[in-house]
Amino acid sequence: MEIKISDKIKYIGVDDTDLDLFEGQYVIPNGISYNSYLILDQKVAIMDTVDARKGKEWWENLERELGGRTPDYLVVQHMEPDHASLIHEAAVKYPSMQIVATAKALEMMPHFFEGISLEGRTLAVKEGDTLSLGDHTLQFFMAPMVHWPEVMVTYERSEKIVFAADGFGKFGALAHEEDWACEARRYYFNICGKYGVPVQALLKKLATLDVACICPLHGPILKENLGYYIGLYDTWSKYEVETEGVFVAYASIHGGTAVVAHKMAEILRAKGAPKVSVADLCRDDMAEAVEDAFRMGRLLVAAPSYDGDLFPPMYDFLHHLKLKAFQKRRVAIIENGSWAPTAGRVMKEMLSSMKEIEIVEPMVTIRSRMKQSDLQALEKLADALLA
């Protein structure tokens, strides 16, 4: 599959469709792409490498596009191994090649590559610095904590291309065509979700540039409707509501809490909730549950007590939300307990530790199984959540 960027800027990345878990935790049924680019001018610049898993394919792509030329620069925007694993190999193969990166990235390189020799062959760049390749000029913008501290993005002035590091990335191999937003959203909130403020800072920098194309390190090259993609990133990084509605997240041991959660979804729909999405935290993809919690304006959590505490799948979900800086949402709580309910207290404590979370009352307690007498309390909770 040929990915066309321009006559002078070549795609040399690779798809990985054999990997089951990205970063050891995110299910990627349609694989992932490791994007890398080559700029051919009077000087030649490689824009990032790829994961060592696909090193053979990357080297073939690079050498084909080089056509016998020697790269002058390797621009390293992000030191995470899925983009930087081949830095040492490239440095050895091309001893005259300069490595261009932030000072922080250069500091980190020996941590990943024992024995790498950097003396006399690095160019540490800072905010606004430029590097001329001939007709193409690279300008560097610092993007710390999007989503590591050493990150930068690169703007190529003549063709108005942003090399966006992990920004605007997406799960899914390029050979697999699918809607961008769904897997880009899951990627964003689980990879970059904690770092809304740094992403906002980067978006403000991009707003000063004339951008015709965005080249991320994962996912498709974006050339059209850039306002749509940038607009979603703006919404996500401000922790604003993308979709009005309620996300019902439940965990159930013996099915009792599941019945309550689905009944609440039914009640919410009957009361006019514009969208209601339901997830079983014991079975459904955790990353998708995190995504939906950030996407929707309201959250309802339902879980049983367990060992005098909270059933672990719900604890894990709320822990994930806190890690990713979940905020600015209305949340309702349903607990279940056969003799000494504790789940509600734990859920309330966890949610209260998050920023700008409004916990609506009344919290509903179910004793083992939902009964007809519980319906009035569920109706009241639905009204409070939708108010």
Steps between C-alpha positions, in 0.01 A plus 500: 500500500651833391443802724545819300604818678690701235776468244769587753349366821466122509318266735731225626293371790359152550184329619506256791202266482650226720514693827213416734552765770634850446717614792424163656141596585292638210325250275564583134289265287594690184867538585700822515717699262846625586540809285835627381581747225788601275565848361714505187662836424855632476521349846313184594308464826341191654202591715500241782557125477259219597458215744773235478226244438481636144862596452558285192209656311602851605856458382372372165270802465773744601766361267256484208407867537858613568607358165862484612507836676620538859275673753639818651260517793285277716231710666378337822173647621416241764715244683233236562626165365224460240653801321862501610618138517724525195689819590813310601497281188459807279778684683737210444406456134532873421790633712486846339129544574408761760230419757258788548291501817417690816764513772276279712476237226876498454537454874265201488666317209774325699228364729362304206821423309793383707826614345348738245756762393345847468807722540534748216196378309198656666304818450291600801215722385273728698176691443487664157839378376523428127701260287537553126512197273503710182154579370352353816538662840418326825380703798483339842238555768531358848211279615603373845258248654322426175543249638866465613720790619743493207242530220513756222308542176647616172351737242627485143449851364497455122240223487323613819521158665489436873683189618288464812677229704229309691254784448205410274599135527260210460485127564467286187736406216489723191397204286179482702258774397262616771346809653773717649328638808414179686850356525664842515282582800586172674866567425488860624329446834706195590836629378482879534184548707678615814680773312222732386685817603816415300285401201321835522839675501599310186171581324560870565838472331350316202236773467778745407610283207358451150443124510414301189580150629551321830735202512463316833711212628197268502204493268416661166652813352239775533465731199134599484250638750779589741260719694302189593801320648637808674152578633468157659843534657396836639186349654683198639789696649261745671315201652181630343199287411512361148173306511204589721373194682575251776765231519388217729800302626432199718676201652300202621595183688190284469288711264298702750680827436483440124120485519494832686737667253296396198180609674656841561595523134137427412376766745746759369395442140134528598575833667651640183874451536631573149739204510556221751800269469553199729823314579564184700832575669561130561498421130522808281820672395622725781652751258166536324323550833745778587440655158121497545523652846690797360279524192163523678372777722373277780617179664313241706704240687349187653694237691476255792688502825787253521714399797382805690605724213415531127479231231843518326383557138327823609796598716725450198273714280489789746875472551547529123277808492702667774829418325369667184374813684127436463316823582207736437227234511177419688508152652235279662576202723320169556644254750403141573557310822344198664579578867738798538513719186835677459528551124322835496729653760811388315371617162404837646843542657676415176284730291526783753877498458457595133472856372159667461296184543141560610362194677121511478269380774344278605749215483295181462570186702378164368483205738611200294226520233296786359142500627186687407553721804834620357352649184395829656854567621639412157254741337605777738867433431438514124320834539787640705761383252317648200410828674 
